[in-house]
Amino acid sequence: MAVAALAEPQTVKISSKRQITIPSQWYKAMEFGDYALCTWTENGLLLQPLDVETSDITVNLLRNLIALGYEGEDLVDQYEALTQKSLSLEERMEAAERAVKNAQVKPIGDLQSAMRQKHGL
């Protein structure tokens, strides 16, 4: 599947934590939020905006897969895999928000100390 470049390629640095910064004009033009869907393709990595707040997330995933050229059983397989990952992410975010709200999360220093003690560091 051929991919057309919509803008001049730009070099981005990968941090020691494997993070990249999306060029600001691209971030705004693509309307990225807090999350991105990253897909490994034969041409490299494909980043797409992902809105985990929306109840229509599965519809967006389906549209993206169709746009990538999936059809038939390949489409079904990819859709099932991505839907499972996306819903899992949404569930984990909700659980984390509940934990913070209910004060079930300890300060990072306390967690680090507990891990050091647990592992004898």
SULHUJO-V622383 format. One record per pair of residues at least 24 apart in sequence whose C-alpha atoms are under 6 Angstrom apart, sorted by the first residue. I is the first residue (numbers start at 0). GAP is how many residues later the second one is. D is the distance in Angstrom with one decimal. If there is no record, write none. Layout:
i	gap	d
I	GAP	D
I	GAP	D
This chain:
none
